[in-house]
Amino acid sequence: MGAKKSASKDRGYVTASEWQRDGGGKTLTNTTLISERRSISIQKKLPFHCCALSFLPFGDHPVVSLKSGAMYDLDAVLPYVMKHKKDPVTGETMKTSDLKPLKLKKCFSTNTNGRDDSSAHNNKYECPILGSEFTNATKICVVKKTGYAYSYKAIEELVIKPKRWRDLMTDEKITRQDLLVVQDPMATTETTAEGTNTISAASDKASPNFRNRLIEKMDHVITKKGANFIGKRGGAKEEGGTVNTDAMSEDVKRALDALKTNEAKEAFKGGGGGKVAEMEMKKANDDNSNNNTEKKRDLRKLHQYADKPHAADVVKFEPGAATFSSKLEPVDYSKKGVSDRDYFLKRPLEEERQRFLKSMKRFLKPRKYEDDNSRSDGKQAMGFTSTVGALGLKGGKEKKPVFLNPKKGEKGYVSLDIHQFGSLNLELHCDLAPRTCENFLYLCEKGFYDGVKFHRNVPNFMIQGGDPTGTGKKGFSIYGETFKDEFGLQKGVLRHKERGVVSMANKGKDTNNSQFFVTYGKNLTHLDGKHTIFGRVVGGLKVLDRLEDIEADEKNSEKPSVDVVIEKTTVHQNPWTKMEKEYEDGVARGAQRETTAAVKTNTEKKLEEEEEEEEKKKRMMDPKRFGTGAGIGRYVSGSTANVNATFTTKEEEEEE
């Protein structure tokens, strides 16, 4: 029976049990077998959606370590890192700056009411691009720059293979080093000849160590430094002390917890001794606090001018701006409610701004106006509805300013004579940035830039000037204090990709004035869409090299050590000179035609009136007319009509 069974299982290889029994292989004792099986079973892998320190599902603020790829809950890992200065998983030196907020998209499901609900899948996440759910068998990749977590399949197909190195959600530029694989199911443990566990990644060399998710291999588990963090939301409790909280009963724990309430604080504040003593002590404390408050108020009133902060501390800045905002609404400092701080600090700044604008009014360009056929001035409506307006107001058309635009391909040319350095010859793109070029050309013709310094000089970046005060905080334009950006016509045509590009400096969106800069760098495309390009350097590139070589000031690294002054500006070609002359000639010809038409119309009216008078006189003197009646018969000749003839109507004819 045994031989038959053995013959029926005849194999072409030696099994493990046959090798151990008959072939002289290693025989495992029961103790060794049990211990090895136990070591294998102990290697529990932490689910990816759980914090590697508390072992609890992620809360509201998950983070990832940029060095190890381990994922934590911020409330748990922050106090651990601040205390131990090391990574809880790897044990390597770690700073709080090594933690990056992890952006995970939760899975949403539709409930019975047809609404999106995430309560059923509170601990389930998905790829924001593919929409596939993350599991322990999903290869997950995190972009270090943005913190978004994607399926590695999405990164491979949409980023790596097409070589489109941009984040899939934010479109921010990234590199291969920014890709961090936080979970790789193909990473396994292998046993070497020495019996130690090593890590192997079958798919990608950038995969994190397999032990990052193995609980028994984590540093805080081995050293037991994270014992107070495991299983607790929000980090470790206060360590140390002489009270053994583990040996306390539930009643004692509730009593200790009650000490943290407001009622307990009031009791301790009263000093004990019963309810009456507590109330008397509380009243005395309240009286002292009121007296102290009054004293502090008096002192604050006395010293309100002594501890004034610097003016720069109260100036409002716009996001990303290098100078104070000029778009703030004027404040009436005489109104009630305006503090002394505003009166003594902000008022001088506003008055200085108004004085500067008043001094710059001479550079405003006179503007022609014409009727806007699409809008009325509203005077006629005011005449009907207002009791103040005069009766009989005639409605008119609203006036709009005239802006002349050059034809395609028209350019302007200006030269800037810089003292002791030479001249920069600029070509202006009047057809692609008409408002900006008109502003620059008019200011050059009026001598606005004569004697103005270049206040900022950054090698490999740019040189900036155009502020008449030389501080970089002010500026003016022919349209007023600021004017809008012009990106529509030059989008895709003009870019900051070459040396010598001339662009407008600003303090944010639509805040252009007289300040401009000339680029040194050749690839400054991050400025595209933020600064209006209106020209380029076509002559004097060696002068630009000498300007770039100027040493920086000792106190300010962006300020040149010597004064770089625009001595004189010369306009060689201005398209608006010809266009304005043609426009004025056209307006004059149109006015002449209107005047001629008006004169001709009045003459014709006068002739018509004279002809009507003559016709009237002829009818009065006509001999063919007879009869005094008002009927048509009075115009009928006597030879063709009888005076006694009767006329029948249409109704009478039908009756007949």
C-alpha positions as CSV (number, residue, x, y, z in Angstrom):
1,M,0.0,0.0,0.0
2,G,2.8,2.3,1.0
3,A,4.8,1.4,-2.1
4,K,1.8,2.0,-4.4
5,K,1.1,5.4,-2.8
6,S,4.8,6.4,-3.1
7,A,4.9,5.3,-6.7
8,S,1.8,7.3,-7.5
9,K,3.6,10.4,-6.2
10,D,6.8,9.9,-8.1
11,R,8.3,13.3,-8.7
12,G,11.2,14.6,-10.7
13,Y,12.7,16.5,-7.8
14,V,13.5,16.1,-4.1
15,T,11.1,17.7,-1.7
16,A,12.3,19.6,1.4
17,S,11.1,16.9,3.8
18,E,12.9,14.2,1.7
19,W,16.1,16.3,1.7
20,Q,15.9,16.7,5.5
21,R,15.1,13.0,6.1
22,D,17.2,11.2,3.6
23,G,19.5,13.7,1.9
24,G,21.4,14.9,4.9
25,G,19.8,18.3,4.9
26,K,19.4,20.6,8.0
27,T,16.9,19.2,10.5
28,L,14.8,21.7,12.3
29,T,13.9,21.0,15.9
30,N,10.5,21.9,17.1
31,T,11.9,24.8,19.2
32,T,13.8,26.3,16.2
33,L,10.8,25.8,13.9
34,I,8.5,27.5,16.4
35,S,10.9,30.5,17.0
36,E,11.4,31.1,13.2
37,R,7.7,31.0,12.6
38,R,7.1,33.4,15.4
39,S,9.7,35.8,14.0
40,I,8.0,35.7,10.7
41,S,4.5,36.3,12.2
42,I,5.8,39.2,14.3
43,Q,6.7,41.2,11.2
44,K,3.5,43.1,11.0
45,K,3.3,45.7,8.3
46,L,1.6,49.0,9.3
47,P,-1.3,50.1,7.0
48,F,-0.3,53.1,4.9
49,H,-3.2,55.3,6.2
50,C,-1.9,55.0,9.8
51,C,0.6,57.2,11.6
52,A,4.0,55.5,12.0
53,L,4.3,56.9,15.6
54,S,0.8,56.6,17.2
55,F,-0.3,53.7,14.9
56,L,-3.7,55.4,14.6
57,P,-5.4,56.5,11.4
58,F,-4.4,60.0,10.1
59,G,-6.1,63.0,11.6
60,D,-6.6,66.4,10.0
61,H,-2.9,67.1,9.5
62,P,-0.9,64.2,8.0
63,V,2.8,64.8,7.2
64,V,5.5,62.9,5.4
65,S,9.3,62.8,6.2
66,L,11.2,64.1,3.2
67,K,14.2,61.9,4.2
68,S,12.7,58.5,5.0
69,G,9.3,58.7,3.4
70,A,7.6,57.7,6.7
71,M,4.1,59.2,7.2
72,Y,2.9,60.6,10.5
73,D,0.2,62.6,12.2
74,L,1.5,66.1,12.9
75,D,0.1,66.3,16.4
76,A,2.0,63.1,17.3
77,V,5.4,63.5,15.5
78,L,6.0,67.2,16.3
79,P,6.5,66.9,20.0
80,Y,8.6,63.8,19.5
81,V,10.9,65.5,17.0
82,M,11.2,68.6,19.1
83,K,12.2,66.5,22.1
84,H,14.4,63.7,20.7
85,K,15.6,65.5,17.5
86,K,15.4,62.2,15.5
87,D,13.1,60.3,13.1
88,P,10.8,58.0,15.0
89,V,11.1,55.3,12.4
90,T,14.8,55.4,11.2
91,G,16.4,57.0,14.3
92,E,18.3,59.4,12.1
93,T,18.7,63.1,12.9
94,M,15.6,65.0,12.0
95,K,14.3,68.6,12.1
96,T,10.8,69.9,11.9
97,S,11.6,71.4,8.5
98,D,12.0,67.9,7.2
99,L,8.3,67.3,7.6
100,K,6.0,68.2,4.6
101,P,2.2,68.5,4.8
102,L,0.8,65.4,3.1
103,K,-2.2,66.1,0.8
104,L,-4.4,63.0,0.6
105,K,-7.7,63.0,-1.2
106,K,-10.4,61.1,0.7
107,C,-12.8,58.7,-1.0
108,F,-16.3,60.0,-1.2
109,S,-19.4,57.9,-1.6
110,T,-23.0,58.8,-2.4
111,N,-25.4,58.1,0.4
112,T,-29.1,57.4,0.1
113,N,-30.0,61.1,-0.1
114,G,-27.8,61.4,-3.2
115,R,-25.2,63.6,-1.4
116,D,-21.5,63.0,-1.1
117,D,-20.5,61.5,2.2
118,S,-17.1,60.5,3.4
119,S,-18.1,59.1,6.8
120,A,-18.4,55.6,5.5
121,H,-14.8,55.8,4.1
122,N,-13.2,57.9,6.8
123,N,-9.8,56.2,6.5
124,K,-9.8,55.5,2.7
125,Y,-8.0,57.7,0.2
126,E,-7.7,57.8,-3.6
127,C,-5.5,59.1,-6.3
128,P,-6.7,62.6,-7.3
129,I,-5.9,61.9,-11.0
130,L,-6.9,58.3,-11.6
131,G,-9.6,58.1,-8.9
132,S,-8.4,54.6,-7.8
133,E,-8.5,53.8,-4.1
134,F,-5.2,53.5,-2.2
135,T,-4.7,50.1,-0.6
136,N,-1.7,48.3,0.9
137,A,-1.0,46.9,-2.5
138,T,-0.8,50.3,-4.2
139,K,2.5,51.9,-5.1
140,I,2.1,55.4,-3.8
141,C,4.3,58.4,-4.8
142,V,4.5,61.8,-3.1
143,V,5.8,65.0,-4.8
144,K,8.1,66.6,-2.3
145,K,7.5,70.2,-3.5
146,T,3.7,70.1,-3.3
147,G,3.0,67.2,-0.9
148,Y,0.4,65.6,-3.2
149,A,0.1,61.9,-3.1
150,Y,-0.5,60.0,-6.4
151,S,-0.7,56.5,-7.7
152,Y,2.8,55.7,-9.1
153,K,1.0,54.6,-12.3
154,A,-0.3,58.1,-12.8
155,I,3.2,59.6,-12.3
156,E,4.8,57.0,-14.6
157,E,2.3,57.5,-17.5
158,L,1.8,61.3,-17.2
159,V,5.1,62.6,-15.9
160,I,8.0,60.2,-16.4
161,K,7.3,58.7,-19.8
162,P,6.2,61.9,-21.6
163,K,9.0,63.8,-19.7
164,R,6.6,66.4,-18.6
165,W,8.2,67.3,-15.3
166,R,5.3,69.2,-13.7
167,D,3.1,68.4,-10.7
168,L,-0.2,67.0,-11.9
169,M,-2.3,69.2,-9.6
170,T,-0.5,72.5,-9.4
171,D,1.5,72.4,-12.6
172,E,4.6,73.4,-10.7
173,K,8.0,72.4,-12.1
174,I,9.5,69.3,-10.5
175,T,12.5,67.0,-11.0
176,R,13.0,63.2,-10.6
177,Q,14.5,63.9,-7.2
178,D,11.2,65.4,-6.1
179,L,9.4,62.0,-6.5
180,L,9.3,60.1,-3.2
181,V,7.8,56.6,-3.1
182,V,6.2,56.2,0.3
183,Q,4.7,52.7,-0.3
184,D,6.0,50.0,-2.6
185,P,4.3,46.6,-2.3
186,M,7.1,45.0,-4.3
187,A,9.7,45.9,-1.7
188,T,10.4,42.7,0.4
189,T,12.8,41.4,3.0
190,E,15.5,38.8,2.1
191,T,17.6,36.7,4.4
192,T,21.4,36.8,3.7
193,A,23.9,34.1,4.6
194,E,24.6,35.9,7.9
195,G,20.9,35.7,8.8
196,T,20.1,39.4,8.7
197,N,17.2,41.0,6.9
198,T,18.0,43.2,3.9
199,I,15.7,45.3,1.7
200,S,15.1,44.7,-2.0
201,A,12.9,46.8,-4.3
202,A,11.9,44.9,-7.4
203,S,10.5,47.8,-9.3
204,D,12.2,51.0,-8.3
205,K,15.5,51.9,-6.7
206,A,13.9,55.0,-5.1
207,S,11.6,52.9,-3.0
208,P,11.8,53.5,0.8
209,N,13.1,50.9,3.2
210,F,10.7,48.1,3.8
211,R,11.3,48.6,7.6
212,N,9.5,52.0,7.4
213,R,6.2,50.1,7.6
214,L,7.4,47.2,9.8
215,I,6.4,47.9,13.4
216,E,9.1,45.9,15.2
217,K,11.8,47.6,13.1
218,M,10.8,51.1,14.0
219,D,13.3,53.0,16.2
220,H,10.8,54.4,18.6
221,V,9.5,50.8,19.2
222,I,13.0,49.4,19.8
223,T,14.1,52.2,22.1
224,K,10.6,52.5,23.7
225,K,10.8,56.3,23.4
226,G,7.4,56.3,21.7
227,A,5.6,54.3,24.3
228,N,3.6,57.3,25.5
229,F,2.7,58.2,21.9
230,I,1.3,54.8,20.7
231,G,-2.4,54.7,20.7
232,K,-2.9,58.3,21.8
233,R,-4.3,61.0,19.6
234,G,-2.4,64.3,19.8
235,G,1.0,63.1,21.0
236,A,2.4,62.0,24.3
237,K,1.0,63.0,27.7
238,E,3.2,64.8,30.1
239,E,6.1,62.4,31.0
240,G,7.8,62.1,34.4
241,G,6.3,62.8,37.8
242,T,5.9,60.7,41.0
243,V,2.2,59.6,40.4
244,N,1.7,56.2,39.0
245,T,-1.3,56.7,36.9
246,D,-1.5,53.1,35.7
247,A,-2.2,52.0,39.3
248,M,-5.0,54.5,39.9
249,S,-8.6,53.5,40.1
250,E,-11.2,55.0,37.8
251,D,-12.6,57.1,40.6
252,V,-9.2,58.7,41.3
253,K,-8.6,59.4,37.6
254,R,-12.0,61.2,37.3
255,A,-11.2,63.3,40.4
256,L,-7.8,64.3,38.9
257,D,-9.5,65.1,35.6
258,A,-12.0,67.3,37.4
259,L,-9.1,69.5,38.7
260,K,-8.7,70.8,35.1
261,T,-12.2,72.4,35.0
262,N,-13.0,76.1,35.5
263,E,-14.8,75.3,38.7
264,A,-11.7,73.8,40.2
265,K,-9.6,76.8,39.1
266,E,-12.1,79.2,40.8
267,A,-11.9,77.1,44.0
268,F,-8.0,77.2,44.0
269,K,-8.2,81.0,43.3
270,G,-10.4,81.5,46.3
271,G,-7.8,79.9,48.6
272,G,-10.1,77.3,50.2
273,G,-11.7,77.7,53.7
274,G,-15.3,77.1,52.6
275,K,-17.7,78.9,50.3
276,V,-17.8,82.2,52.4
277,A,-14.0,82.6,52.6
278,E,-13.7,81.8,48.8
279,M,-16.3,84.5,47.9
280,E,-14.5,87.1,50.1
281,M,-11.1,86.3,48.6
282,K,-12.5,86.4,45.1
283,K,-14.1,89.8,45.7
284,A,-10.8,91.2,47.0
285,N,-9.0,89.8,43.9
286,D,-11.5,91.5,41.6
287,D,-11.1,94.9,43.3
288,N,-7.3,94.7,43.0
289,S,-7.6,93.7,39.3
290,N,-10.0,96.7,38.6
291,N,-7.6,99.1,40.3
292,N,-4.7,97.7,38.3
293,T,-6.7,98.0,35.1
294,E,-7.4,101.7,35.7
295,K,-3.7,102.4,36.5
296,K,-2.6,100.7,33.3
297,R,-5.2,102.7,31.3
298,D,-3.8,106.0,32.8
299,L,-0.2,105.0,32.1
300,R,-1.1,104.0,28.5
301,K,-2.7,107.4,28.0
302,L,0.3,109.2,29.4
303,H,2.8,107.3,27.3
304,Q,0.9,106.9,24.1
305,Y,3.4,109.2,22.3
306,A,6.6,108.0,24.1
307,D,6.7,104.5,22.6
308,K,5.7,105.3,19.0
309,P,6.8,102.6,16.6
310,H,8.8,103.3,13.5
311,A,6.7,104.6,10.6
312,A,7.7,101.5,8.5
313,D,5.9,99.3,11.1
314,V,2.5,100.7,10.3
315,V,2.7,100.9,6.5
316,K,0.5,98.3,4.8
317,F,2.2,96.1,2.2
318,E,0.6,94.2,-0.6
319,P,1.5,90.5,-1.1
320,G,4.8,90.2,-2.9
321,A,5.3,93.9,-3.0
322,A,8.7,95.5,-2.3
323,T,7.3,98.9,-1.5
324,F,4.3,100.3,0.4
325,S,0.9,100.2,-1.3
326,S,-0.2,103.3,-3.1
327,K,-3.8,102.1,-3.6
328,L,-4.9,102.7,0.0
329,E,-8.0,104.8,0.3
330,P,-7.4,108.3,1.9
331,V,-8.4,108.4,5.6
332,D,-10.2,111.3,7.2
333,Y,-8.2,111.7,10.3
334,S,-10.6,114.3,11.8
335,K,-13.3,111.7,12.2
336,K,-14.2,110.1,15.5
337,G,-12.6,106.7,16.0
338,V,-9.3,107.4,14.2
339,S,-6.7,106.6,16.8
340,D,-3.7,108.7,17.8
341,R,-1.5,106.1,16.3
342,D,-3.1,106.7,12.9
343,Y,-3.1,110.4,13.3
344,F,0.5,110.8,14.2
345,L,2.0,108.0,12.0
346,K,-0.2,107.4,9.0
347,R,-1.2,111.0,8.4
348,P,2.3,112.2,7.6
349,L,2.7,109.4,5.1
350,E,-0.6,110.3,3.4
351,E,0.3,114.0,3.3
352,E,3.7,113.2,1.8
353,R,2.1,111.0,-0.8
354,Q,-0.4,113.8,-1.8
355,R,2.5,116.4,-2.0
356,F,4.4,114.0,-4.3
357,L,1.4,113.5,-6.6
358,K,0.7,117.2,-6.7
359,S,4.3,117.9,-7.8
360,M,4.0,115.2,-10.5
361,K,0.8,116.6,-12.1
362,R,2.8,118.5,-14.7
363,F,3.7,115.2,-16.3
364,L,0.0,114.2,-16.9
365,K,-0.6,114.0,-20.7
366,P,-3.5,116.2,-22.0
367,R,-6.1,113.8,-23.4
368,K,-8.6,114.3,-26.2
369,Y,-12.2,113.3,-25.6
370,E,-14.9,112.2,-27.9
371,D,-18.6,111.1,-27.6
372,D,-19.3,107.6,-26.5
373,N,-22.3,106.5,-28.5
374,S,-22.9,103.5,-26.2
375,R,-23.4,105.6,-23.0
376,S,-25.4,108.7,-22.1
377,D,-24.4,111.3,-19.5
378,G,-27.7,110.9,-17.6
379,K,-28.7,114.5,-17.6
380,Q,-32.0,114.0,-19.2
381,A,-33.0,111.4,-16.6
382,M,-31.9,113.8,-13.9
383,G,-34.2,116.4,-15.3
384,F,-37.2,114.1,-14.9
385,T,-36.4,112.7,-11.5
386,S,-34.5,115.4,-9.6
387,T,-36.2,118.4,-8.0
388,V,-32.9,120.2,-7.8
389,G,-31.9,119.9,-11.4
390,A,-33.1,122.5,-13.8
391,L,-36.1,121.7,-16.0
392,G,-35.6,121.0,-19.7
393,L,-32.2,119.4,-19.4
394,K,-31.1,117.9,-22.7
395,G,-29.6,114.5,-22.7
396,G,-26.1,114.1,-24.1
397,K,-23.5,111.4,-24.7
398,E,-20.8,110.5,-22.2
399,K,-17.3,111.5,-23.1
400,K,-14.5,109.0,-23.4
401,P,-10.8,109.6,-23.6
402,V,-9.1,109.0,-27.0
403,F,-6.3,106.4,-27.0
404,L,-4.4,106.0,-30.3
405,N,-2.8,102.7,-31.1
406,P,0.0,102.2,-33.6
407,K,-0.2,99.8,-36.5
408,K,1.3,96.4,-36.4
409,G,5.1,96.5,-36.6
410,E,5.5,100.2,-35.6
411,K,8.3,100.7,-33.1
412,G,9.8,103.6,-31.1
413,Y,13.5,104.3,-30.5
414,V,15.0,106.0,-27.4
415,S,18.6,106.3,-26.2
416,L,19.5,106.6,-22.5
417,D,22.8,108.5,-21.8
418,I,24.2,107.1,-18.5
419,H,26.8,109.3,-16.9
420,Q,30.3,107.8,-17.1
421,F,29.1,104.5,-18.6
422,G,27.7,105.2,-22.1
423,S,24.4,105.0,-23.9
424,L,21.8,102.3,-24.1
425,N,19.7,102.3,-27.3
426,L,16.2,100.9,-26.8
427,E,13.7,99.6,-29.3
428,L,10.1,99.9,-27.9
429,H,7.3,97.5,-28.9
430,C,4.7,100.2,-29.5
431,D,2.3,97.8,-31.3
432,L,2.4,95.2,-28.5
433,A,2.3,97.5,-25.4
434,P,0.8,100.8,-26.6
435,R,-0.1,102.3,-23.3
436,T,3.2,101.4,-21.7
437,C,5.3,102.7,-24.6
438,E,3.2,105.9,-24.8
439,N,3.9,106.5,-21.1
440,F,7.6,105.9,-21.5
441,L,8.0,108.0,-24.6
442,Y,6.1,111.0,-23.3
443,L,8.0,111.0,-20.0
444,C,11.3,110.9,-22.0
445,E,10.2,113.8,-24.1
446,K,9.3,115.8,-21.0
447,G,12.7,115.1,-19.4
448,F,11.2,113.0,-16.5
449,Y,14.1,110.6,-16.5
450,D,16.9,113.2,-16.7
451,G,19.0,113.0,-13.5
452,V,17.1,109.9,-12.2
453,K,19.2,107.1,-10.7
454,F,19.2,103.3,-11.1
455,H,18.5,102.5,-7.5
456,R,18.7,98.7,-7.8
457,N,21.4,96.5,-9.5
458,V,21.4,92.7,-9.1
459,P,24.1,90.8,-11.2
460,N,22.7,87.9,-13.3
461,F,19.2,89.4,-12.8
462,M,18.5,93.0,-13.7
463,I,19.1,96.8,-13.1
464,Q,16.1,98.9,-12.1
465,G,15.4,102.6,-12.1
466,G,12.8,105.3,-13.0
467,D,12.0,106.5,-9.4
468,P,12.5,110.3,-9.3
469,T,13.2,110.1,-5.5
470,G,15.9,107.4,-6.1
471,T,14.4,105.2,-3.3
472,G,12.4,102.7,-5.4
473,K,9.2,103.6,-3.4
474,K,7.6,106.1,-5.7
475,G,6.8,106.7,-9.4
476,F,4.3,108.4,-11.7
477,S,2.7,107.9,-15.1
478,I,1.1,110.1,-17.7
479,Y,-2.3,108.5,-16.8
480,G,-2.0,109.2,-13.1
481,E,-0.4,107.3,-10.2
482,T,-0.6,103.9,-11.8
483,F,-1.9,102.1,-14.9
484,K,-2.8,98.6,-15.9
485,D,-0.7,95.7,-17.2
486,E,-0.6,94.8,-20.9
487,F,-0.3,91.1,-21.4
488,G,-2.9,90.4,-24.0
489,L,-1.1,91.4,-27.2
490,Q,2.3,90.2,-26.1
491,K,1.3,86.8,-24.7
492,G,3.4,84.1,-26.5
493,V,5.3,86.8,-28.5
494,L,7.5,88.5,-25.9
495,R,9.3,86.7,-23.1
496,H,12.1,87.3,-20.6
497,K,14.4,84.9,-22.5
498,E,17.2,87.1,-23.6
499,R,19.6,89.6,-22.2
500,G,18.5,93.2,-22.5
501,V,14.7,92.9,-22.2
502,V,13.1,96.1,-20.9
503,S,10.1,95.6,-18.7
504,M,7.9,97.6,-16.2
505,A,8.6,97.3,-12.5
506,N,5.5,97.1,-10.3
507,K,4.2,96.5,-6.7
508,G,1.6,94.0,-7.8
509,K,-1.1,93.6,-10.4
510,D,-1.9,96.8,-12.4
511,T,0.5,99.0,-10.4
512,N,2.8,100.3,-13.2
513,N,4.2,103.8,-13.1
514,S,7.5,105.2,-14.3
515,Q,9.9,102.5,-12.9
516,F,11.4,100.0,-15.3
517,F,14.2,97.4,-15.4
518,V,16.6,95.9,-17.9
519,T,17.4,92.2,-17.6
520,Y,20.9,90.7,-17.3
521,G,19.8,87.1,-17.2
522,K,18.9,85.1,-20.3
523,N,16.2,82.8,-18.8
524,L,13.9,84.8,-16.5
525,T,10.7,83.3,-17.7
526,H,9.2,83.4,-14.2
527,L,8.7,87.1,-14.8
528,D,6.4,86.4,-17.8
529,G,2.8,87.4,-17.0
530,K,3.9,89.5,-14.0
531,H,5.8,92.4,-15.7
532,T,4.9,94.1,-19.0
533,I,7.6,93.8,-21.6
534,F,7.8,97.0,-23.7
535,G,11.2,97.0,-25.3
536,R,14.7,95.6,-25.7
537,V,18.3,96.9,-25.9
538,V,19.5,97.1,-29.5
539,G,22.7,99.0,-28.9
540,G,25.1,99.3,-26.0
541,L,25.3,95.8,-24.7
542,K,28.9,96.5,-23.6
543,V,27.5,99.3,-21.5
544,L,25.1,96.8,-19.9
545,D,28.1,94.5,-19.1
546,R,29.9,97.4,-17.3
547,L,26.7,98.1,-15.3
548,E,26.5,94.5,-14.3
549,D,30.1,94.6,-13.0
550,I,29.4,97.4,-10.6
551,E,30.1,96.3,-7.0
552,A,27.3,96.3,-4.5
553,D,27.0,98.6,-1.5
554,E,28.3,97.3,1.8
555,K,25.0,97.9,3.6
556,N,22.6,96.9,0.8
557,S,23.6,94.1,-1.5
558,E,21.1,95.2,-4.2
559,K,22.2,98.9,-4.3
560,P,25.2,99.9,-6.5
561,S,28.2,101.3,-4.7
562,V,28.4,104.2,-7.1
563,D,25.6,106.4,-8.5
564,V,24.3,105.2,-11.9
565,V,22.5,108.3,-13.2
566,I,20.5,108.8,-16.5
567,E,22.0,112.0,-17.7
568,K,19.7,112.6,-20.7
569,T,17.0,110.7,-22.7
570,T,16.7,111.3,-26.4
571,V,13.6,110.2,-28.4
572,H,14.5,109.3,-32.0
573,Q,11.2,108.0,-33.2
574,N,7.7,108.4,-31.6
575,P,4.8,106.9,-33.5
576,W,2.3,109.0,-31.4
577,T,3.6,112.3,-32.8
578,K,2.4,111.4,-36.3
579,M,-0.8,109.7,-35.1
580,E,-1.8,112.7,-33.0
581,K,-1.3,115.1,-35.9
582,E,-3.3,112.9,-38.2
583,Y,-6.1,112.7,-35.6
584,E,-6.2,116.5,-35.1
585,D,-6.3,117.0,-38.9
586,G,-9.1,114.4,-39.2
587,V,-11.1,116.1,-36.4
588,A,-10.7,119.5,-38.1
589,R,-11.9,118.1,-41.5
590,G,-14.8,116.5,-39.8
591,A,-15.8,119.7,-38.0
592,Q,-15.5,121.6,-41.3
593,R,-17.8,119.1,-43.0
594,E,-20.3,119.3,-40.2
595,T,-20.3,123.1,-40.4
596,T,-20.8,123.1,-44.2
597,A,-23.6,120.6,-43.9
598,A,-25.2,122.7,-41.2
599,V,-25.0,125.9,-43.4
600,K,-26.4,124.1,-46.4
601,T,-29.3,122.8,-44.4
602,N,-30.2,126.2,-43.1
603,T,-30.1,127.7,-46.6
604,E,-32.4,125.0,-47.9
605,K,-34.9,125.5,-45.1
606,K,-35.0,129.2,-45.9
607,L,-35.6,128.5,-49.6
608,E,-38.4,126.1,-48.8
609,E,-40.1,128.6,-46.6
610,E,-39.9,131.2,-49.4
611,E,-41.4,128.8,-51.9
612,E,-44.2,128.0,-49.5
613,E,-45.1,131.7,-49.2
614,E,-45.1,132.2,-52.9
615,E,-47.3,129.1,-53.4
616,K,-49.7,130.4,-50.9
617,K,-50.0,133.8,-52.6
618,K,-50.6,132.1,-56.0
619,R,-53.4,130.0,-54.5
620,M,-55.0,133.2,-53.1
621,M,-54.9,134.9,-56.5
622,D,-55.7,131.9,-58.8
623,P,-58.8,132.8,-61.1
624,K,-59.7,129.2,-61.6
625,R,-60.7,128.9,-58.1
626,F,-64.4,129.6,-57.5
627,G,-66.8,128.8,-54.8
628,T,-66.4,129.6,-51.1
629,G,-66.9,126.2,-49.8
630,A,-64.2,124.1,-48.2
631,G,-64.8,121.1,-50.6
632,I,-62.7,119.9,-53.5
633,G,-65.0,121.5,-56.0
634,R,-63.5,124.9,-55.5
635,Y,-60.4,123.7,-57.4
636,V,-62.3,122.3,-60.4
637,S,-62.4,124.4,-63.6
638,G,-65.8,125.8,-64.7
639,S,-65.5,124.3,-68.2
640,T,-65.3,120.8,-66.9
641,A,-67.5,120.8,-63.9
642,N,-71.0,122.1,-63.1
643,V,-71.4,124.2,-60.0
644,N,-74.7,122.4,-59.2
645,A,-73.2,119.0,-59.8
646,T,-73.7,116.6,-56.9
647,F,-71.0,114.2,-55.6
648,T,-72.0,110.8,-54.3
649,T,-70.1,108.9,-51.6
650,K,-69.1,105.2,-51.7
651,E,-71.9,104.2,-49.4
652,E,-74.5,105.9,-51.6
653,E,-73.2,104.2,-54.7
654,E,-73.5,100.8,-53.0
655,E,-77.1,101.5,-52.1
656,E,-77.9,102.4,-55.7
